[in-house]
Amino acid sequence: NLTLNKAKAFGKTSNGPVLLQNSFGNGTVYTLNFDLPNYLQERNSNDANTLKNSELQRVILKTILEKSKITPFCKITNAKGDYPSGVETLLYTQGETKYLAVQVNQSNLIDWVTLNDVAEKNKSITELKLKIELPEAVYVTEMMSEKSLGKQNIVEVTLSKDTPLIFSLLKYSVTGVSVKSTLVVENNLMPVEIALESKDNIGDHVVNVELFDKENKPVPQFLVNVPMIKGKYAGSFDFSHVKDKGDFELVFKDVMSGVSVKKKIMIK
């Protein structure tokens, strides 16, 4: 038996309410008072009763999303102006910086607007031409290719089924990477100060630092991801794992914007 205390009940069956709503902190918790063993699998069932239950479950899930005021971060359309079924978006935040990932789900292709299952007619998807409409104009960089797209609120891209796209969305433009150092490694250490350049205030970033030898081949014994608090770092690099001496080159690359700079160094 189910006894309600502060929860609000929705729907009614012989086993009690279908859905329970309760407050949790500043948000809301919904409890599904029914079995949901394998929602995606049941949507592809040939059994009429199973399909009917799946449709009702879909209505319930869509209602929860609407009540929770969960809306897409951006609008994505295909060449016909429709939402591209099977395309998933994921949003991550780091302070004021946002990361947007776009990918094709080949296992369960779903129209995320209607929540309809369209797996069968989309199995042949290999490549999609997409238009991404962002809520505001920001500086967009495709992080996998390190391609800067400038300040945009509409981005047109090609999405392949096996290659997700990951974008950094910055409110400011990173114009350069400044490096102050002796550029000489002594006793395995090299002091260094790194600063990202921008006319606006900069948030937290990560700068990837890679070492290359005289033949422009990467030296795997040295690879550093430097945390840039508000775009700045001051410290020393440890080269104790690099056994060779002589002339090398360091490449400092801001991961979010793709902006980089090269510096010649001497390891003594």
Accessible surface in RSA format (square Angstrom, percent):
REM  Atomic radii and reference values for relative SASA: ProtOr
REM  Chains: A
REM  Algorithm: Lee & Richards
REM  Probe-radius: 1.40
REM  Slices: 20
REM RES _ NUM      All-atoms   Total-Side   Main-Chain    Non-polar    All polar
REM                ABS   REL    ABS   REL    ABS   REL    ABS   REL    ABS   REL
RES ASN A   1   208.51 143.8 123.72 119.6  84.80 204.2  38.44  92.5 170.07 164.4
RES LEU A   2    88.17  49.1  55.84  40.0  32.32  81.3  56.52  39.7  31.65  85.2
RES THR A   3   124.59  88.6  97.65  99.0  26.94  64.2  71.80  96.4  52.79  79.8
RES LEU A   4    73.60  41.0  48.17  34.5  25.44  63.9  49.48  34.7  24.12  64.9
RES ASN A   5   138.96  95.8 105.30 101.8  33.66  81.0  34.07  82.0 104.88 101.4
RES LYS A   6   173.21  84.5 142.92  87.7  30.30  72.1  92.56  83.3  80.66  85.9
RES ALA A   7    22.23  20.4  10.50  16.2  11.73  26.7  10.50  14.8  11.73  31.1
RES LYS A   8   124.07  60.5 118.85  72.9   5.23  12.4  72.85  65.6  51.23  54.6
RES ALA A   9    43.21  39.7  20.29  31.3  22.92  52.1  20.48  28.8  22.74  60.2
RES PHE A  10    51.09  25.6  46.70  28.9   4.39  11.4  50.94  30.9   0.15   0.4
RES GLY A  11    54.12  66.7   0.00   N/A  54.12  66.7  31.59  86.7  22.53  50.4
RES LYS A  12   186.86  91.2 157.23  96.5  29.63  70.6  99.70  89.7  87.16  92.8
RES THR A  13    70.15  49.9  52.29  53.0  17.86  42.6  58.21  78.2  11.94  18.1
RES SER A  14   120.09 101.5  70.96  94.7  49.13 113.2  58.72 125.0  61.37  86.0
RES ASN A  15   127.58  88.0 103.20  99.7  24.38  58.7  29.98  72.1  97.61  94.3
RES GLY A  16    20.68  25.5   0.00   N/A  20.68  25.5  18.96  52.0   1.71   3.8
RES PRO A  17    22.08  16.1  20.45  18.6   1.63   5.9  21.19  17.5   0.88   5.5
RES VAL A  18    27.13  17.9  25.89  23.4   1.24   3.0  27.13  23.6   0.00   0.0
RES LEU A  19     9.20   5.1   9.20   6.6   0.00   0.0   9.20   6.5   0.00   0.0
RES LEU A  20    19.73  11.0  19.11  13.7   0.63   1.6  19.16  13.5   0.58   1.5
RES GLN A  21    48.19  26.9  46.16  33.7   2.03   4.8   0.90   1.9  47.30  35.9
RES ASN A  22    61.24  42.2  56.92  55.0   4.32  10.4  17.47  42.1  43.77  42.3
RES SER A  23    95.13  80.4  73.85  98.6  21.29  49.0  33.25  70.8  61.88  86.7
RES PHE A  24   150.93  75.5 145.39  90.0   5.54  14.4 147.51  89.4   3.42   9.8
RES GLY A  25    77.62  95.7   0.00   N/A  77.62  95.7  42.22 115.8  35.40  79.3
RES ASN A  26   171.39 118.2 126.35 122.1  45.04 108.4  39.94  96.1 131.45 127.1
RES GLY A  27    39.92  49.2   0.00   N/A  39.92  49.2  31.98  87.8   7.93  17.8
RES THR A  28    69.25  49.3  39.45  40.0  29.80  71.0   9.28  12.5  59.97  90.7
RES VAL A  29    63.83  42.0  60.30  54.6   3.52   8.5  63.30  55.0   0.53   1.4
RES TYR A  30    42.14  19.7  16.43   9.3  25.71  66.9  10.60   8.0  31.55  38.9
RES THR A  31    68.09  48.4  64.64  65.5   3.45   8.2  44.88  60.3  23.20  35.1
RES LEU A  32    53.35  29.7  32.74  23.4  20.61  51.8  32.74  23.0  20.61  55.5
RES ASN A  33    54.67  37.7  37.10  35.9  17.56  42.3   4.98  12.0  49.68  48.0
RES PHE A  34    59.34  29.7  34.58  21.4  24.76  64.4  47.07  28.5  12.27  35.1
RES ASP A  35   110.48  77.4  89.95  89.5  20.53  48.5  44.52 104.8  65.96  65.8
RES LEU A  36    63.25  35.2  39.36  28.2  23.89  60.1  39.93  28.0  23.32  62.7
RES PRO A  37    90.47  65.9  49.58  45.2  40.89 148.6  60.24  49.7  30.23 187.9
RES ASN A  38    69.26  47.8  64.17  62.0   5.09  12.3  19.41  46.7  49.85  48.2
RES TYR A  39    35.09  16.4  29.41  16.7   5.68  14.8  29.84  22.4   5.25   6.5
RES LEU A  40    62.73  34.9  61.03  43.7   1.70   4.3  61.14  42.9   1.59   4.3
RES GLN A  41   121.86  68.1 111.92  81.8   9.94  23.7  37.80  80.5  84.06  63.8
RES GLU A  42    41.95  24.1  40.50  30.6   1.44   3.4  13.55  26.2  28.40  23.2
RES ARG A  43    17.84   7.5   3.82   1.9  14.02  33.4   2.50   3.4  15.34   9.3
RES ASN A  44    82.40  56.8  55.65  53.8  26.75  64.4  30.96  74.5  51.44  49.7
RES SER A  45    33.50  28.3  18.92  25.3  14.58  33.6  18.08  38.5  15.41  21.6
RES ASN A  46   156.35 107.8 122.31 118.2  34.04  82.0  36.72  88.4 119.63 115.6
RES ASP A  47    72.47  50.8  64.26  64.0   8.21  19.4  27.42  64.5  45.05  44.9
RES ALA A  48    80.36  73.9  66.29 102.3  14.07  32.0  71.53 100.7   8.84  23.4
RES ASN A  49   107.72  74.3 105.93 102.4   1.78   4.3  20.70  49.8  87.02  84.1
RES THR A  50    34.68  24.7  31.94  32.4   2.74   6.5  11.85  15.9  22.83  34.5
RES LEU A  51    75.11  41.8  70.14  50.2   4.97  12.5  70.47  49.5   4.64  12.5
RES LYS A  52   135.44  66.1 131.00  80.4   4.43  10.6  77.96  70.2  57.47  61.2
RES ASN A  53    75.71  52.2  74.98  72.5   0.73   1.8   9.46  22.8  66.25  64.0
RES SER A  54     1.93   1.6   1.93   2.6   0.00   0.0   1.79   3.8   0.15   0.2
RES GLU A  55    98.53  56.6  98.39  74.4   0.15   0.3  17.90  34.6  80.63  65.8
RES LEU A  56    98.20  54.7  97.67  69.9   0.53   1.3  97.67  68.6   0.53   1.4
RES GLN A  57    17.90  10.0  17.90  13.1   0.00   0.0   5.41  11.5  12.49   9.5
RES ARG A  58    46.34  19.5  46.34  23.6   0.00   0.0   4.78   6.5  41.56  25.2
RES VAL A  59    87.02  57.3  83.90  76.0   3.12   7.5  86.77  75.4   0.25   0.7
RES ILE A  60    35.00  19.9  32.74  24.4   2.26   5.4  35.00  25.2   0.00   0.0
RES LEU A  61    43.57  24.3  42.61  30.5   0.96   2.4  42.70  30.0   0.87   2.3
RES LYS A  62    78.34  38.2  78.34  48.1   0.00   0.0  41.65  37.5  36.69  39.1
RES THR A  63    47.60  33.9  47.58  48.2   0.01   0.0  31.75  42.6  15.85  24.0
RES ILE A  64    25.06  14.3  25.06  18.7   0.00   0.0  25.06  18.0   0.00   0.0
RES LEU A  65    72.99  40.7  72.96  52.2   0.03   0.1  72.96  51.2   0.03   0.1
RES GLU A  66   114.54  65.8  93.71  70.9  20.82  49.6  48.39  93.6  66.15  54.0
RES LYS A  67    94.38  46.0  67.69  41.5  26.69  63.6  35.92  32.3  58.46  62.3
RES SER A  68    45.19  38.2  16.85  22.5  28.34  65.3  19.74  42.0  25.45  35.7
RES LYS A  69   176.93  86.3 155.07  95.1  21.86  52.0 101.13  91.0  75.80  80.7
RES ILE A  70   110.56  62.9  91.64  68.3  18.92  45.6  95.76  69.0  14.79  40.1
RES THR A  71   106.18  75.5  85.49  86.7  20.69  49.3  58.70  78.8  47.48  71.8
RES PRO A  72   114.51  83.5  86.37  78.7  28.14 102.3  97.64  80.6  16.87 104.9
RES PHE A  73    57.48  28.8  33.20  20.6  24.27  63.2  41.98  25.4  15.50  44.4
RES CYS A  74    14.36  10.9   1.34   1.5  13.02  30.6   5.91  15.0   8.44   9.1
RES LYS A  75   123.67  60.3 116.79  71.7   6.89  16.4  69.12  62.2  54.56  58.1
RES ILE A  76     3.17   1.8   1.19   0.9   1.98   4.8   1.19   0.9   1.98   5.4
RES THR A  77    10.94   7.8  10.90  11.0   0.05   0.1   7.67  10.3   3.27   4.9
RES ASN A  78    39.88  27.5  32.11  31.0   7.77  18.7   8.55  20.6  31.33  30.3
RES ALA A  79    97.94  90.1  53.33  82.3  44.61 101.5  65.54  92.3  32.40  85.8
RES LYS A  80   179.84  87.7 144.82  88.9  35.02  83.4  96.61  87.0  83.24  88.7
RES GLY A  81    49.71  61.3   0.00   N/A  49.71  61.3  26.95  74.0  22.76  51.0
RES ASP A  82    80.81  56.6  76.56  76.2   4.25  10.1  23.05  54.2  57.76  57.6
RES TYR A  83    54.21  25.3  37.99  21.6  16.22  42.2  32.13  24.1  22.08  27.2
RES PRO A  84     3.87   2.8   0.62   0.6   3.25  11.8   3.87   3.2   0.00   0.0
RES SER A  85    20.87  17.6  16.66  22.2   4.22   9.7   5.71  12.2  15.16  21.2
RES GLY A  86     0.25   0.3   0.00   N/A   0.25   0.3   0.25   0.7   0.00   0.0
RES VAL A  87     0.00   0.0   0.00   0.0   0.00   0.0   0.00   0.0   0.00   0.0
RES GLU A  88    33.10  19.0  31.40  23.8   1.70   4.0  11.48  22.2  21.62  17.7
RES THR A  89    58.02  41.3  32.50  33.0  25.52  60.8   4.09   5.5  53.93  81.5
RES LEU A  90    69.37  38.6  63.30  45.3   6.07  15.3  69.37  48.7   0.00   0.0
RES LEU A  91    70.09  39.0  38.23  27.3  31.86  80.1  38.23  26.8  31.86  85.7
RES TYR A  92   120.99  56.5 115.81  65.9   5.18  13.5  93.02  69.9  27.97  34.5
RES THR A  93    90.53  64.4  60.29  61.1  30.24  72.1  27.65  37.1  62.88  95.1
RES GLN A  94    74.52  41.7  64.18  46.9  10.34  24.6  34.81  74.1  39.71  30.1
RES GLY A  95    77.17  95.2   0.00   N/A  77.17  95.2  44.73 122.7  32.44  72.7
RES GLU A  96   129.08  74.1 115.65  87.5  13.42  32.0  49.31  95.4  79.77  65.1
RES THR A  97     6.66   4.7   5.61   5.7   1.05   2.5   1.04   1.4   5.62   8.5
RES LYS A  98    62.67  30.6  62.67  38.5   0.00   0.0  30.14  27.1  32.52  34.6
RES TYR A  99    33.54  15.7  33.54  19.1   0.00   0.0  26.85  20.2   6.69   8.3
RES LEU A 100     2.61   1.5   2.61   1.9   0.00   0.0   2.61   1.8   0.00   0.0
RES ALA A 101    11.02  10.1  10.93  16.9   0.08   0.2  10.93  15.4   0.08   0.2
RES VAL A 102     0.00   0.0   0.00   0.0   0.00   0.0   0.00   0.0   0.00   0.0
RES GLN A 103    58.20  32.5  57.95  42.4   0.25   0.6   5.20  11.1  53.00  40.2
RES VAL A 104    13.15   8.7   0.33   0.3  12.82  30.9   0.33   0.3  12.82  34.8
RES ASN A 105    35.77  24.7  31.15  30.1   4.62  11.1   7.21  17.4  28.56  27.6
RES GLN A 106    73.90  41.3  47.69  34.9  26.21  62.4  34.72  73.9  39.18  29.7
RES SER A 107    94.35  79.7  63.79  85.1  30.56  70.4  32.91  70.1  61.44  86.1
RES ASN A 108    37.28  25.7  36.69  35.5   0.60   1.4   1.94   4.7  35.35  34.2
RES LEU A 109     1.96   1.1   1.96   1.4   0.00   0.0   1.96   1.4   0.00   0.0
RES ILE A 110     5.59   3.2   5.45   4.1   0.14   0.3   5.45   3.9   0.14   0.4
RES ASP A 111    28.24  19.8  28.24  28.1   0.00   0.0   0.43   1.0  27.81  27.7
RES TRP A 112   109.75  44.0  90.11  43.6  19.64  46.1  89.18  47.5  20.57  33.4
RES VAL A 113    87.20  57.4  75.79  68.6  11.42  27.5  80.19  69.7   7.02  19.0
RES THR A 114    56.11  39.9  48.78  49.4   7.33  17.5  48.54  65.2   7.57  11.4
RES LEU A 115    14.42   8.0  14.42  10.3   0.00   0.0  14.42  10.1   0.00   0.0
RES ASN A 116    65.02  44.8  64.72  62.5   0.30   0.7  13.98  33.7  51.03  49.3
RES ASP A 117    43.42  30.4  15.60  15.5  27.81  65.8  12.29  28.9  31.13  31.0
RES VAL A 118    20.48  13.5  16.02  14.5   4.46  10.7  20.48  17.8   0.00   0.0
RES ALA A 119    13.85  12.7  12.28  19.0   1.57   3.6  12.28  17.3   1.57   4.2
RES GLU A 120   131.16  75.3 114.95  87.0  16.20  38.6  63.04 121.9  68.12  55.6
RES LYS A 121   159.80  78.0 126.43  77.6  33.37  79.4  84.28  75.9  75.52  80.4
RES ASN A 122    19.38  13.4  18.50  17.9   0.89   2.1   0.89   2.1  18.50  17.9
RES LYS A 123   134.96  65.8 117.16  71.9  17.79  42.4  76.72  69.1  58.23  62.0
RES SER A 124    96.08  81.2  74.05  98.8  22.03  50.8  55.20 117.5  40.88  57.3
RES ILE A 125    19.76  11.2  13.63  10.2   6.13  14.8  19.46  14.0   0.30   0.8
RES THR A 126    87.11  62.0  79.91  81.0   7.19  17.1  53.50  71.9  33.60  50.8
RES GLU A 127    99.30  57.0  77.67  58.8  21.63  51.5  16.94  32.8  82.36  67.2
RES LEU A 128    31.53  17.6  29.48  21.1   2.05   5.1  31.53  22.1   0.00   0.0
RES LYS A 129   128.98  62.9 121.90  74.8   7.08  16.9  84.77  76.3  44.21  47.1
RES LEU A 130     5.92   3.3   0.00   0.0   5.92  14.9   2.98   2.1   2.93   7.9
RES LYS A 131    73.74  36.0  72.72  44.6   1.02   2.4  23.03  20.7  50.71  54.0
RES ILE A 132     2.13   1.2   2.13   1.6   0.00   0.0   2.13   1.5   0.00   0.0
RES GLU A 133    50.82  29.2  47.63  36.0   3.20   7.6   8.87  17.2  41.96  34.3
RES LEU A 134    12.24   6.8   2.76   2.0   9.48  23.8   3.03   2.1   9.22  24.8
RES PRO A 135    89.99  65.6  45.88  41.8  44.11 160.4  58.84  48.6  31.15 193.6
RES GLU A 136    89.51  51.4  82.16  62.2   7.35  17.5  34.29  66.3  55.22  45.1
RES ALA A 137    47.23  43.4  31.95  49.3  15.28  34.7  31.95  45.0  15.28  40.5
RES VAL A 138    10.30   6.8  10.07   9.1   0.23   0.6  10.30   9.0   0.00   0.0
RES TYR A 139    57.60  26.9  56.98  32.4   0.62   1.6  31.91  24.0  25.69  31.7
RES VAL A 140     1.85   1.2   1.08   1.0   0.77   1.9   1.08   0.9   0.77   2.1
RES THR A 141     6.83   4.9   6.83   6.9   0.00   0.0   0.50   0.7   6.33   9.6
RES GLU A 142    14.25   8.2  14.25  10.8   0.00   0.0  10.13  19.6   4.12   3.4
RES MET A 143    41.75  21.6  26.53  17.6  15.22  36.2  26.94  22.9  14.81  19.6
RES MET A 144   122.69  63.5  90.40  59.8  32.29  76.9  75.69  64.3  47.00  62.3
RES SER A 145    73.89  62.4  41.70  55.7  32.19  74.1  49.11 104.6  24.78  34.7
RES GLU A 146    80.46  46.2  63.35  47.9  17.11  40.7  17.10  33.1  63.36  51.7
RES LYS A 147   129.28  63.1 123.33  75.7   5.95  14.2  73.85  66.5  55.43  59.0
RES SER A 148    75.13  63.5  51.33  68.5  23.81  54.8  29.67  63.2  45.46  63.7
RES LEU A 149    42.84  23.9  29.23  20.9  13.60  34.2  36.26  25.5   6.58  17.7
RES GLY A 150    30.83  38.0   0.00   N/A  30.83  38.0  29.06  79.8   1.77   4.0
RES LYS A 151   119.91  58.5  93.21  57.2  26.70  63.6  41.16  37.0  78.75  83.9
RES GLN A 152    71.17  39.8  68.19  49.8   2.98   7.1   6.23  13.3  64.94  49.2
RES ASN A 153    67.31  46.4  66.23  64.0   1.08   2.6   3.10   7.5  64.21  62.1
RES ILE A 154    74.11  42.2  65.05  48.5   9.05  21.8  65.05  46.8   9.05  24.6
RES VAL A 155     8.78   5.8   5.98   5.4   2.80   6.8   8.78   7.6   0.00   0.0
RES GLU A 156   136.73  78.5 106.74  80.8  29.99  71.4  34.77  67.3 101.96  83.2
RES VAL A 157    23.91  15.7  12.05  10.9  11.86  28.6  21.48  18.7   2.43   6.6
RES THR A 158    53.62  38.1  36.26  36.8  17.36  41.4  23.71  31.8  29.91  45.2
RES LEU A 159     0.13   0.1   0.00   0.0   0.13   0.3   0.03   0.0   0.10   0.3
RES SER A 160    39.35  33.3  37.78  50.4   1.57   3.6  15.49  33.0  23.86  33.4
RES LYS A 161    75.63  36.9  65.57  40.2  10.05  23.9  21.39  19.3  54.23  57.8
RES ASP A 162   113.38  79.4  83.53  83.1  29.86  70.6  38.82  91.4  74.56  74.4
RES THR A 163    70.58  50.2  69.21  70.2   1.37   3.3  45.48  61.1  25.10  38.0
RES PRO A 164    52.05  37.9  50.73  46.2   1.31   4.8  51.11  42.2   0.94   5.8
RES LEU A 165    22.64  12.6  22.64  16.2   0.00   0.0  22.64  15.9   0.00   0.0
RES ILE A 166    58.81  33.5  58.81  43.8   0.00   0.0  58.81  42.3   0.00   0.0
RES PHE A 167     2.93   1.5   2.93   1.8   0.00   0.0   2.93   1.8   0.00   0.0
RES SER A 168     0.14   0.1   0.14   0.2   0.00   0.0   0.00   0.0   0.14   0.2
RES LEU A 169     7.46   4.2   4.85   3.5   2.60   6.5   4.85   3.4   2.60   7.0
RES LEU A 170     2.77   1.5   2.72   1.9   0.05   0.1   2.77   1.9   0.00   0.0
RES LYS A 171   110.11  53.7  87.41  53.6  22.70  54.0  43.87  39.5  66.24  70.6
RES TYR A 172    20.10   9.4  20.10  11.4   0.00   0.0  20.10  15.1   0.00   0.0
RES SER A 173    33.64  28.4  30.84  41.2   2.79   6.4  12.78  27.2  20.85  29.2
RES VAL A 174    11.75   7.7   0.00   0.0  11.75  28.3   0.00   0.0  11.75  31.9
RES THR A 175    95.31  67.8  61.65  62.5  33.67  80.2  57.18  76.8  38.13  57.6
RES GLY A 176    10.08  12.4   0.00   N/A  10.08  12.4  10.08  27.7   0.00   0.0
RES VAL A 177    12.09   8.0   0.00   0.0  12.09  29.1   0.00   0.0  12.09  32.8
RES SER A 178    31.64  26.7  25.95  34.6   5.69  13.1  13.04  27.8  18.60  26.1
RES VAL A 179    17.60  11.6   0.07   0.1  17.53  42.2   0.07   0.1  17.53  47.5
RES LYS A 180   142.02  69.3 134.81  82.7   7.21  17.2  82.58  74.3  59.44  63.3
RES SER A 181    36.58  30.9   0.00   0.0  36.58  84.3  10.27  21.9  26.31  36.9
RES THR A 182    88.72  63.1  64.30  65.2  24.43  58.2  71.78  96.4  16.95  25.6
RES LEU A 183    51.32  28.6  49.44  35.4   1.88   4.7  49.44  34.7   1.88   5.1
RES VAL A 184    42.29  27.8  39.62  35.9   2.67   6.4  39.62  34.4   2.67   7.3
RES VAL A 185     0.77   0.5   0.77   0.7   0.00   0.0   0.77   0.7   0.00   0.0
RES GLU A 186    97.30  55.9  91.21  69.0   6.09  14.5  21.47  41.5  75.83  61.9
RES ASN A 187   141.19  97.4 113.37 109.6  27.82  67.0  35.35  85.1 105.84 102.3
RES ASN A 188    59.33  40.9  57.32  55.4   2.01   4.9   4.23  10.2  55.11  53.3
RES LEU A 189    87.40  48.7  84.73  60.6   2.67   6.7  84.73  59.5   2.67   7.2
RES MET A 190     0.00   0.0   0.00   0.0   0.00   0.0   0.00   0.0   0.00   0.0
RES PRO A 191    66.52  48.5  66.20  60.3   0.32   1.1  66.52  54.9   0.00   0.0
RES VAL A 192     3.18   2.1   0.00   0.0   3.18   7.7   0.97   0.8   2.21   6.0
RES GLU A 193    95.12  54.6  93.64  70.8   1.48   3.5  22.31  43.1  72.81  59.4
RES ILE A 194     2.52   1.4   0.00   0.0   2.52   6.1   0.52   0.4   2.00   5.4
RES ALA A 195    32.08  29.5  31.78  49.0   0.30   0.7  31.78  44.8   0.30   0.8
RES LEU A 196    13.09   7.3   0.00   0.0  13.09  32.9   0.00   0.0  13.09  35.2
RES GLU A 197    79.72  45.8  75.80  57.3   3.92   9.3  29.75  57.5  49.98  40.8
RES SER A 198    30.87  26.1   0.08   0.1  30.78  70.9   2.79   5.9  28.07  39.3
RES LYS A 199   187.46  91.5 143.73  88.2  43.72 104.1  98.67  88.8  88.79  94.6
RES ASP A 200    70.23  49.2  56.42  56.2  13.81  32.7  22.09  52.0  48.14  48.0
RES ASN A 201   144.34  99.5 127.61 123.3  16.73  40.3  37.12  89.3 107.22 103.6
RES ILE A 202    23.74  13.5   9.73   7.2  14.01  33.8  10.89   7.8  12.85  34.9
RES GLY A 203    27.97  34.5   0.00   N/A  27.97  34.5  26.72  73.3   1.25   2.8
RES ASP A 204    60.70  42.5  53.55  53.3   7.15  16.9  10.15  23.9  50.56  50.4
RES HIS A 205     3.51   1.9   0.00   0.0   3.51   9.0   0.00   0.0   3.51   4.1
RES VAL A 206    52.04  34.2  52.03  47.1   0.01   0.0  52.03  45.2   0.01   0.0
RES VAL A 207     0.00   0.0   0.00   0.0   0.00   0.0   0.00   0.0   0.00   0.0
RES ASN A 208    26.82  18.5  26.82  25.9   0.00   0.0   3.09   7.4  23.73  22.9
RES VAL A 209     0.00   0.0   0.00   0.0   0.00   0.0   0.00   0.0   0.00   0.0
RES GLU A 210    52.84  30.3  52.84  40.0   0.00   0.0   3.74   7.2  49.10  40.1
RES LEU A 211     0.00   0.0   0.00   0.0   0.00   0.0   0.00   0.0   0.00   0.0
RES PHE A 212    34.56  17.3  34.56  21.4   0.00   0.0  34.56  21.0   0.00   0.0
RES ASP A 213    45.66  32.0  39.81  39.6   5.84  13.8  15.23  35.8  30.43  30.3
RES LYS A 214   161.86  79.0 122.03  74.9  39.83  94.8  78.22  70.4  83.64  89.1
RES GLU A 215   126.15  72.4 101.97  77.1  24.18  57.6  47.62  92.1  78.53  64.1
RES ASN A 216   104.75  72.2  91.38  88.3  13.37  32.2  27.71  66.7  77.04  74.5
RES LYS A 217   120.66  58.9 120.32  73.8   0.34   0.8  72.44  65.2  48.23  51.4
RES PRO A 218    76.12  55.5  64.90  59.2  11.21  40.8  64.90  53.6  11.21  69.7
RES VAL A 219    18.51  12.2  15.95  14.4   2.57   6.2  17.07  14.8   1.44   3.9
RES PRO A 220   114.65  83.6  82.28  75.0  32.38 117.7  92.63  76.5  22.02 136.9
RES GLN A 221   101.16  56.6  78.08  57.1  23.08  55.0  32.51  69.2  68.65  52.1
RES PHE A 222     6.34   3.2   4.42   2.7   1.92   5.0   5.99   3.6   0.35   1.0
RES LEU A 223   108.70  60.5  77.65  55.6  31.05  78.1  77.65  54.5  31.05  83.6
RES VAL A 224    45.69  30.1  42.74  38.7   2.94   7.1  45.69  39.7   0.00   0.0
RES ASN A 225    97.49  67.2  75.25  72.7  22.23  53.5  18.78  45.2  78.70  76.1
RES VAL A 226     2.81   1.8   2.15   1.9   0.65   1.6   2.81   2.4   0.00   0.0
RES PRO A 227    82.50  60.1  79.66  72.6   2.84  10.3  80.07  66.1   2.43  15.1
RES MET A 228     0.31   0.2   0.00   0.0   0.31   0.7   0.00   0.0   0.31   0.4
RES ILE A 229   112.48  64.0 107.60  80.2   4.88  11.8 107.60  77.5   4.88  13.2
RES LYS A 230   152.71  74.5 144.03  88.4   8.68  20.7  86.43  77.8  66.28  70.6
RES GLY A 231     0.84   1.0   0.00   N/A   0.84   1.0   0.60   1.7   0.24   0.5
RES LYS A 232   143.94  70.2 138.03  84.7   5.91  14.1  80.58  72.5  63.35  67.5
RES TYR A 233    54.79  25.6  43.68  24.9  11.11  28.9  36.27  27.3  18.52  22.8
RES ALA A 234    78.04  71.8  48.72  75.2  29.32  66.7  49.26  69.4  28.78  76.2
RES GLY A 235    32.44  40.0   0.00   N/A  32.44  40.0  26.18  71.8   6.27  14.0
RES SER A 236    59.35  50.2  35.88  47.9  23.47  54.1  13.03  27.7  46.32  64.9
RES PHE A 237     6.61   3.3   4.50   2.8   2.11   5.5   6.61   4.0   0.00   0.0
RES ASP A 238    83.03  58.2  67.76  67.4  15.27  36.1  28.06  66.0  54.97  54.8
RES PHE A 239     1.60   0.8   0.31   0.2   1.29   3.3   0.90   0.5   0.70   2.0
RES SER A 240    39.71  33.6  31.21  41.7   8.49  19.6  23.84  50.8  15.86  22.2
RES HIS A 241   126.87  69.3 123.06  85.5   3.81   9.7  75.38  77.7  51.49  59.9
RES VAL A 242     5.93   3.9   2.72   2.5   3.21   7.7   3.72   3.2   2.21   6.0
RES LYS A 243   162.59  79.3 141.64  86.9  20.95  49.9 103.20  92.9  59.39  63.3
RES ASP A 244   100.12  70.1  95.14  94.7   4.98  11.8  18.79  44.2  81.33  81.1
RES LYS A 245   115.43  56.3  88.59  54.4  26.84  63.9  71.90  64.7  43.52  46.4
RES GLY A 246    17.56  21.7   0.00   N/A  17.56  21.7  17.08  46.9   0.47   1.1
RES ASP A 247    71.66  50.2  69.84  69.5   1.81   4.3  21.09  49.6  50.57  50.4
RES PHE A 248    13.60   6.8   9.64   6.0   3.96  10.3  12.79   7.8   0.81   2.3
RES GLU A 249    25.39  14.6  25.39  19.2   0.00   0.0   5.58  10.8  19.81  16.2
RES LEU A 250     0.00   0.0   0.00   0.0   0.00   0.0   0.00   0.0   0.00   0.0
RES VAL A 251    25.67  16.9  25.12  22.7   0.55   1.3  25.12  21.8   0.55   1.5
RES PHE A 252     0.00   0.0   0.00   0.0   0.00   0.0   0.00   0.0   0.00   0.0
RES LYS A 253    52.50  25.6  52.50  32.2   0.00   0.0  18.30  16.5  34.20  36.4
RES ASP A 254     0.00   0.0   0.00   0.0   0.00   0.0   0.00   0.0   0.00   0.0
RES VAL A 255    54.52  35.9  47.49  43.0   7.03  17.0  48.95  42.5   5.57  15.1
RES MET A 256     4.14   2.1   4.14   2.7   0.00   0.0   4.14   3.5   0.00   0.0
RES SER A 257    11.15   9.4   7.50  10.0   3.64   8.4   7.50  16.0   3.64   5.1
RES GLY A 258    18.45  22.8   0.00   N/A  18.45  22.8   3.04   8.3  15.41  34.5
RES VAL A 259    38.98  25.6  33.05  29.9   5.93  14.3  38.98  33.9   0.00   0.0
RES SER A 260    59.43  50.2  32.89  43.9  26.54  61.1   1.93   4.1  57.50  80.6
RES VAL A 261    38.70  25.5  34.04  30.8   4.66  11.2  38.70  33.6   0.00   0.0
RES LYS A 262   131.32  64.1 111.45  68.4  19.87  47.3  58.30  52.5  73.02  77.8
RES LYS A 263    61.69  30.1  59.27  36.4   2.42   5.8  11.38  10.2  50.31  53.6
RES LYS A 264   149.37  72.9 140.78  86.4   8.59  20.4  98.63  88.8  50.74  54.0
RES ILE A 265     6.08   3.5   0.00   0.0   6.08  14.7   4.05   2.9   2.03   5.5
RES MET A 266    74.10  38.4  73.67  48.8   0.43   1.0  65.75  55.9   8.35  11.1
RES ILE A 267     2.53   1.4   1.53   1.1   1.00   2.4   1.53   1.1   1.00   2.7
RES LYS A 268   134.99  65.9 103.16  63.3  31.84  75.8  81.06  73.0  53.94  57.5
END  Absolute sums over single chains surface
CHAIN  1 A    16523.8      13224.7       3299.1       8715.0       7808.8
END  Absolute sums over all chains
TOTAL         16523.8      13224.7       3299.1       8715.0       7808.8
